[in-house]
Amino acid sequence: MAADERGGDSKRTAAMSIDVEDWFHVENLRRLVPRDTWRSQQLRVEKSMDRMLQMMAESGVRSTCFVLGSVAERVPHLVRRIAEAGHEIASHGYDHELIHESDPAGFRVDVERSKELLEDISSRDVRGYRAPSFSLTDWALPILQEVGFEYDSSHFPTTIAHSRYGRPAVLRQSHSVTRHGGLTEVSLSCLTLGTHALPWAGGGYFRLIPYPAFKLGVKRILNSGKPYVFYIHPWELDVGQPRLSGLRRSERIRHYLNIEKTESRWASLLRDFRWVTIAELVLGFQEANGREGYAAGGSGPERSGPTVAATTSRERPSHVPTETVSPQARADTRSHTRV
């Protein structure tokens, strides 16, 4: 493997992330699958996620899994399997509501509920958050910090217009990894071509662009000295998911295009680069740029804040069974291992 792909250079670090939601949570399908039908929809995320865990184990990759709270509530054993396999558990909110369609009070309830639920199930600190459809707002950032998150990974600094992506004013001049107050922002990756910043972090573009070209774009980002942040959903590997009729052409292309190729492409991506969790990425830049502040790709220190630990594990006491952890045992574990 070439040195610039799977080498250990911290300036060429790639972070793998998975947004753990099911096919019917996708905003692109909301017109035909409204929220009030979700409980009656077939839950398929567990099978797809188990396949992803197997693939990552085979490639020696650990990822950050941004788990939707409502999914965790229905399949808590899946969250435990993810954590026990060494992956970071982070929050994708509870009910996949776009932030700019909510309000500060409702958003606080949503993220507090998801964070507490995931911590109770996994017995691990939940340090990171990613907004549904990257719908981040300026007013949401201080709430995330107040609730206890240490980093956010929702900022998508593309120049391609997208109605759902948030455009926080405070992050318009941010770098790939930067400090905003006491919260670290880890932006999704874009490929700069002239005056344009093309989305190059995964999703539909990963399925649309031929893999050799996508790989070259990732290498270009890494060789520029920036970290690379990738995301994917379990439903993107699920070729057996329901095929909805009545979708507009754009909706159909966004959701189903090349879905049968996703698994093989992702397997190549896992092999072709060195991957870390987002918490490890943040820690690496803290260490490389000084714990007083950092801005990947920028110059000069930024405001200091809490340090993200190298591990996100809040391990259970060895005598506590995997599937049955008492509330007291969870409390005891947290009190001894919180960083």
C-alpha positions as CSV (number, residue, x, y, z in Angstrom):
1,M,0.0,0.0,0.0
2,A,1.4,3.4,-0.9
3,A,2.7,5.5,1.9
4,D,0.4,8.4,1.3
5,E,-2.7,6.2,1.7
6,R,-2.3,3.9,4.7
7,G,0.7,5.6,6.3
8,G,0.7,6.9,9.8
9,D,1.2,10.6,9.0
10,S,-1.3,12.5,11.3
11,K,-1.6,15.2,8.6
12,R,-3.0,12.6,6.3
13,T,-5.6,11.1,8.6
14,A,-9.0,9.9,7.4
15,A,-12.0,9.5,9.7
16,M,-14.7,7.0,9.0
17,S,-18.3,7.7,10.2
18,I,-21.6,5.9,9.9
19,D,-25.0,7.6,10.4
20,V,-27.0,4.8,11.9
21,E,-30.5,5.3,10.6
22,D,-32.9,3.2,8.5
23,W,-34.2,3.6,5.0
24,F,-37.4,5.3,6.0
25,H,-35.7,8.0,8.1
26,V,-34.2,9.5,4.9
27,E,-35.4,13.1,4.4
28,N,-35.5,12.5,0.6
29,L,-38.4,10.0,1.1
30,R,-40.4,12.0,3.6
31,R,-43.1,13.0,1.0
32,L,-44.0,9.3,0.7
33,V,-43.0,8.0,4.1
34,P,-44.2,10.5,6.7
35,R,-42.9,10.5,10.2
36,D,-46.2,9.1,11.6
37,T,-45.7,5.9,9.7
38,W,-42.2,5.2,10.9
39,R,-43.2,2.8,13.7
40,S,-45.0,0.6,11.3
41,Q,-42.1,0.4,8.8
42,Q,-39.9,-2.6,8.4
43,L,-36.7,-2.1,10.5
44,R,-33.8,-3.3,8.3
45,V,-30.9,-1.3,9.9
46,E,-29.7,-4.2,12.1
47,K,-28.8,-6.6,9.3
48,S,-27.1,-3.9,7.3
49,M,-25.1,-2.6,10.3
50,D,-24.0,-6.1,11.2
51,R,-22.6,-6.5,7.7
52,M,-20.8,-3.2,8.1
53,L,-19.3,-4.3,11.4
54,Q,-18.1,-7.5,9.8
55,M,-16.5,-5.6,6.9
56,M,-14.7,-3.2,9.2
57,A,-13.5,-6.0,11.4
58,E,-12.0,-7.7,8.3
59,S,-10.2,-4.4,7.3
60,G,-9.1,-3.5,10.9
61,V,-11.1,-0.3,10.8
62,R,-12.8,1.5,13.7
63,S,-15.4,4.2,13.0
64,T,-17.6,6.7,14.7
65,C,-21.3,5.6,14.6
66,F,-23.8,8.5,14.9
67,V,-26.7,6.5,16.2
68,L,-30.3,7.8,15.9
69,G,-31.9,7.6,19.3
70,S,-35.2,6.1,18.1
71,V,-33.1,3.3,16.4
72,A,-31.2,2.7,19.6
73,E,-34.5,2.4,21.5
74,R,-35.8,-0.3,19.2
75,V,-32.5,-2.3,18.8
76,P,-30.4,-1.5,21.9
77,H,-28.5,-4.8,21.5
78,L,-27.2,-3.4,18.2
79,V,-25.7,-0.3,19.9
80,R,-24.0,-2.6,22.4
81,R,-22.5,-4.7,19.6
82,I,-21.2,-1.6,17.9
83,A,-19.6,-0.4,21.1
84,E,-18.2,-3.8,22.0
85,A,-16.5,-4.0,18.6
86,G,-14.5,-0.9,19.5
87,H,-16.4,1.7,17.5
88,E,-17.2,5.2,18.9
89,I,-20.8,5.8,19.8
90,A,-22.0,9.3,19.0
91,S,-25.4,10.9,18.6
92,H,-27.5,11.6,15.5
93,G,-30.3,13.1,17.6
94,Y,-33.4,11.2,18.7
95,D,-36.0,11.5,16.0
96,H,-34.2,12.7,12.8
97,E,-35.9,16.1,12.9
98,L,-34.1,18.8,10.9
99,I,-32.8,21.4,13.3
100,H,-34.0,24.4,11.3
101,E,-37.6,22.9,11.5
102,S,-37.3,22.7,15.3
103,D,-36.7,25.4,18.0
104,P,-34.1,25.7,20.7
105,A,-36.3,24.1,23.4
106,G,-37.3,21.2,21.2
107,F,-33.8,20.7,20.0
108,R,-32.4,20.6,23.5
109,V,-35.0,17.9,24.5
110,D,-34.1,15.9,21.4
111,V,-30.3,15.9,21.9
112,E,-30.5,15.4,25.7
113,R,-32.8,12.4,25.2
114,S,-30.5,10.8,22.6
115,K,-27.3,11.4,24.5
116,E,-28.7,9.9,27.8
117,L,-30.3,6.9,26.0
118,L,-27.1,6.1,24.1
119,E,-24.9,6.4,27.2
120,D,-27.3,4.2,29.2
121,I,-27.3,1.5,26.6
122,S,-23.6,1.5,25.7
123,S,-22.1,2.5,29.1
124,R,-19.9,4.9,27.2
125,D,-19.6,8.6,27.1
126,V,-21.2,10.1,24.0
127,R,-19.0,13.0,23.0
128,G,-20.0,13.7,19.4
129,Y,-23.1,14.8,17.5
130,R,-24.1,15.0,13.9
131,A,-27.3,16.8,12.8
132,P,-29.9,15.0,10.6
133,S,-29.2,16.0,7.0
134,F,-26.4,18.3,8.3
135,S,-29.1,20.9,9.2
136,L,-26.9,22.7,11.7
137,T,-27.9,26.2,12.9
138,D,-26.0,29.0,14.8
139,W,-28.3,28.7,17.8
140,A,-27.8,24.9,18.1
141,L,-24.1,25.1,18.7
142,P,-24.2,26.6,22.2
143,I,-26.9,24.1,23.2
144,L,-24.7,21.2,22.1
145,Q,-22.0,22.4,24.4
146,E,-24.4,23.0,27.3
147,V,-25.7,19.5,26.9
148,G,-22.2,18.1,27.2
149,F,-21.1,17.3,23.7
150,E,-17.4,17.9,23.0
151,Y,-17.5,18.0,19.2
152,D,-20.0,18.4,16.4
153,S,-19.6,17.0,12.8
154,S,-22.4,18.6,10.9
155,H,-20.8,21.4,9.0
156,F,-20.7,20.7,5.2
157,P,-18.8,23.7,3.6
158,T,-19.8,22.9,0.0
159,T,-20.5,25.7,-2.5
160,I,-23.2,23.4,-4.1
161,A,-26.6,24.6,-3.0
162,H,-28.6,22.2,-0.8
163,S,-31.8,23.2,0.8
164,R,-31.3,21.0,3.9
165,Y,-27.7,21.7,4.8
166,G,-27.2,24.3,7.5
167,R,-25.1,27.3,6.9
168,P,-24.0,28.6,10.4
169,A,-22.6,32.1,10.0
170,V,-20.0,31.4,12.8
171,L,-18.5,28.5,10.8
172,R,-18.3,30.2,7.4
173,Q,-14.5,30.8,7.8
174,S,-13.9,27.6,9.7
175,H,-11.2,25.0,8.9
176,S,-11.5,21.2,8.7
177,V,-11.1,20.9,12.4
178,T,-11.6,24.0,14.4
179,R,-12.7,25.3,17.9
180,H,-15.9,27.3,18.3
181,G,-16.1,28.4,21.9
182,G,-15.8,25.2,23.9
183,L,-17.0,23.0,21.1
184,T,-14.9,21.4,18.4
185,E,-16.3,21.4,14.8
186,V,-15.2,18.6,12.5
187,S,-16.4,19.5,9.0
188,L,-17.4,17.1,6.3
189,S,-14.9,17.0,3.4
190,C,-15.1,18.9,0.2
191,L,-12.9,18.7,-2.9
192,T,-11.7,22.2,-4.1
193,L,-11.9,22.6,-7.8
194,G,-11.3,26.2,-8.8
195,T,-13.7,28.4,-6.9
196,H,-16.0,25.4,-6.1
197,A,-16.0,23.1,-3.0
198,L,-17.6,19.8,-4.2
199,P,-19.1,17.5,-1.6
200,W,-16.6,14.6,-1.4
201,A,-17.5,13.0,2.0
202,G,-19.8,10.2,0.9
203,G,-23.6,9.9,0.5
204,G,-25.0,10.1,-3.0
205,Y,-21.7,11.4,-4.5
206,F,-19.9,8.3,-3.3
207,R,-22.4,6.2,-5.3
208,L,-22.5,8.6,-8.3
209,I,-18.8,9.1,-8.9
210,P,-16.7,6.1,-10.2
211,Y,-14.6,4.8,-7.4
212,P,-11.2,5.4,-9.0
213,A,-12.1,9.1,-9.4
214,F,-13.5,9.3,-5.9
215,K,-10.3,7.7,-4.5
216,L,-8.2,10.3,-6.3
217,G,-10.2,13.1,-4.8
218,V,-9.7,11.7,-1.3
219,K,-6.0,11.4,-1.9
220,R,-5.9,15.0,-3.1
221,I,-7.7,16.2,0.0
222,L,-5.3,14.3,2.3
223,N,-2.2,15.4,0.3
224,S,-3.3,19.0,0.8
225,G,-2.6,18.5,4.6
226,K,-6.3,18.4,5.6
227,P,-7.9,15.5,7.3
228,Y,-10.6,13.6,5.4
229,V,-14.0,12.9,6.9
230,F,-16.3,10.3,5.3
231,Y,-19.9,9.3,6.1
232,I,-22.2,6.5,5.0
233,H,-25.6,5.0,6.0
234,P,-26.4,1.3,6.5
235,W,-29.4,1.6,4.1
236,E,-26.9,2.4,1.3
237,L,-25.7,-1.2,1.4
238,D,-29.3,-2.6,1.6
239,V,-30.2,-3.7,-1.9
240,G,-33.3,-5.4,-0.6
241,Q,-35.0,-2.4,0.9
242,P,-38.5,-1.4,-0.3
243,R,-38.5,0.3,-3.8
244,L,-41.1,3.0,-3.5
245,S,-43.3,4.0,-6.3
246,G,-44.3,7.6,-6.8
247,L,-40.9,9.1,-6.3
248,R,-39.8,12.1,-8.4
249,R,-36.9,11.3,-10.7
250,S,-34.5,13.4,-8.5
251,E,-35.7,11.6,-5.4
252,R,-35.3,8.2,-7.0
253,I,-31.8,9.0,-8.3
254,R,-30.6,10.3,-4.9
255,H,-31.8,7.3,-3.0
256,Y,-31.3,4.3,-5.3
257,L,-28.6,5.2,-7.8
258,N,-25.8,2.5,-7.8
259,I,-26.9,1.2,-4.5
260,E,-26.0,-2.3,-5.6
261,K,-22.3,-1.1,-6.0
262,T,-22.0,0.6,-2.5
263,E,-20.8,-2.5,-0.6
264,S,-17.9,-3.2,-3.0
265,R,-16.9,0.4,-3.2
266,W,-17.0,0.8,0.5
267,A,-14.9,-2.4,0.9
268,S,-12.3,-0.8,-1.4
269,L,-12.4,2.5,0.6
270,L,-11.9,0.7,3.9
271,R,-8.8,-1.1,2.5
272,D,-7.3,1.9,0.6
273,F,-6.9,4.4,3.5
274,R,-5.9,4.5,7.1
275,W,-9.0,5.2,9.2
276,V,-9.6,6.5,12.7
277,T,-12.7,7.6,14.7
278,I,-13.6,11.3,14.8
279,A,-12.7,11.4,18.5
280,E,-9.2,10.1,17.6
281,L,-9.0,12.7,14.8
282,V,-9.8,15.5,17.2
283,L,-7.3,14.2,19.7
284,G,-4.6,14.0,17.1
285,F,-5.0,17.6,16.1
286,Q,-5.1,18.6,19.8
287,E,-1.8,16.9,20.3
288,A,-0.2,18.2,17.0
289,N,-1.3,21.8,17.5
290,G,-1.3,22.1,21.3
291,R,-4.1,21.5,23.7
292,E,-4.6,25.2,24.2
293,G,-6.3,25.4,20.8
294,Y,-6.1,24.2,17.2
295,A,-7.4,24.8,13.7
296,A,-6.5,22.1,11.2
297,G,-5.3,23.9,8.0
298,G,-5.3,27.2,9.8
299,S,-2.7,29.4,11.6
300,G,-2.5,30.4,15.2
301,P,-4.2,29.0,18.2
302,E,-8.0,29.2,18.8
303,R,-9.9,29.3,22.0
304,S,-9.2,26.5,24.4
305,G,-11.7,24.0,25.5
306,P,-12.2,20.4,26.9
307,T,-9.9,17.7,25.6
308,V,-11.4,14.8,23.7
309,A,-10.0,11.6,25.2
310,A,-8.2,9.0,23.0
311,T,-10.7,6.4,23.8
312,T,-14.5,6.8,24.1
313,S,-14.9,3.6,26.2
314,R,-16.5,3.6,29.6
315,E,-16.0,-0.1,30.1
316,R,-18.4,-2.1,32.3
317,P,-17.0,-3.8,35.4
318,S,-15.8,-7.2,34.3
319,H,-18.4,-9.0,36.3
320,V,-21.4,-7.2,34.7
321,P,-23.1,-9.2,31.9
322,T,-23.2,-7.7,28.4
323,E,-27.0,-7.7,28.0
324,T,-28.1,-6.9,31.6
325,V,-26.5,-3.8,33.2
326,S,-28.2,-2.3,36.2
327,P,-28.7,1.4,36.4
328,Q,-26.4,1.4,39.5
329,A,-23.7,-0.5,37.6
330,R,-23.9,2.1,34.8
331,A,-23.7,4.9,37.3
332,D,-20.6,3.3,39.0
333,T,-18.9,2.7,35.6
334,R,-19.5,6.4,34.5
335,S,-18.1,7.8,37.8
336,H,-14.9,5.9,37.4
337,T,-14.2,6.3,33.7
338,R,-15.5,9.7,32.6
339,V,-12.8,11.9,31.2
